[in-house]
Amino acid sequence: MGVDRRLGVAALMTAGAVFVSTLGSPGVASARTAVAAPSAVAVAATAAATGTTGAATGTAAFAAPGKTLKIGAKGAAVKVLQTRLKELGYLPGKIDSRYGGATQAAVWAFQKVNGIAPTSTVARRTWTALEAPKAPKVLVPRGKPTRVEMNLTTQVMVLYVGGRVKLISHTSSGSGIPYCETATWGGKVQRFCGDARTPTGDYKTTWRRDGWHKSYLGQLYNPIFFNGGIAFHGALSVPLAPASHGCVRLPMNVAAVLPGLLGKGVPVHVRGKFVR
C-alpha cells in the first residue's frame, strides 16, 4: 500500500471524534470538548482505576502511517499524529498538521507513559505504541473517580473524571535544587529561600487565578493551587527535567483548558521521585 493511501486510511480511522458535553459534576465545569469513542487506553485506564475488566469495543483499529516526523514537520502524517494523541487524552494543541511545541509536549507525555525515552522524533517505536497504547500507571487504585495523579518519577500528570482518563500531560515539577532569590514583594525588597521540592502526599485543589498571576518567584499562567503555594500552572518553559521552584509546570495549551476541567476540592495525589 502506498504512503498516500496509508495516510488516507489512517486519517479515516482516527476521524471518529465527536463533540460532547463534559458531564456536569460537583467541582467540574461543563465544557465543550472533542472526544473519541472509547479507545484501548481509555478502557484499560478505566479498568485499572475502578477494578473492573473489559475490552475496547466498537473502536476502529489505528493504522500508523509510519513516516518519521521531527519538529517543524508538516502534512497529513502530522495531522494523523495529532488526531491520535488527542483521541488518547494527550493535548497536541491545534490540529493543524504542523509539528510544533505543543505537539512535542504531547508526544513526550505519550512516550513516557509507554516506556519510551522522550524524544521529539516520532519514529517506528512511537508509531507502534500509538497502535497499541498503554494506559498511564494508576498511582491510587482506590482513589476518587475524579482526581489528579502527579507522577514525579515520569513527570506526567493524569486527570481522571468519572473514573476515566480525561487528560494526560507532560510536566516539570520542583528541581530539588535549593534556591535563594531576591524580589520586590509587598512593597519592599525581600529574600526568599526554599528547597524547590514538589512534596509527595494527598491534597486537594484550592484557590486559583485566571490568566497570568504574579508570585514572588515569577509568573504563573492559570494557576490551580493544591498544596499551599504550590500549583499546577502554565509556563513558557516546560523542560524534560524538573526545573521549577516547587510548582508543577504545564504546557501553555494544557493550562489553558485545565481550569474548565478541574474544579475546587478535587483530590490531588503526588507520588514518586525523579532520578536525574
TANOR-V405809 format. One record per backbone hydrogen bond with DSSP energy under -1.0 kcal/mol. NH is the residue of the N-H (numbers start at 1). CO is the residue of the C=O. Records with the same first field share a line. If there is no record, write none. Layout:
# TANOR-V405809
NH->CO ; CO
This chain:
# TANOR-V405809
6->2
7->3
8->4
9->5
10->6
11->7
12->8
13->9
14->10
15->12
18->35
20->33
22->31
28->25
33->20
35->18
43->39
44->40
45->41
46->42
47->43
48->44
49->45
50->46
51->47
69->122
72->99
73->70
75->97
79->75
80->76
81->77
82->78
83->79
84->80
85->81
86->82
87->83
88->84
89->86
90->85
96->94
99->73
100->98
104->100
105->101
106->102
107->103
108->104
109->105
110->106
111->107
112->108
113->109
114->110
115->112
116->111
122->69
127->123
128->124
129->125
130->126
131->127
132->128
143->140
147->160
148->267
149->158
150->269
151->156
152->271
155->151
156->151
157->169
158->149
159->167
160->147
161->164
163->145
164->161
166->159
167->159
168->89
169->157
171->155
172->249
175->244
176->196
179->194
181->192
183->190
185->188
188->185
190->183
192->181
194->179
201->270
203->268
205->266
206->225
209->223
213->220
215->218
218->215
220->213
221->234
222->211
224->232
225->207
226->230
227->230
230->227
232->224
233->248
234->221
235->250
243->173
244->173
248->231
249->172
250->233
255->251
256->252
258->254
260->257
261->258
262->258
265->205
268->203
269->148
270->201
271->150
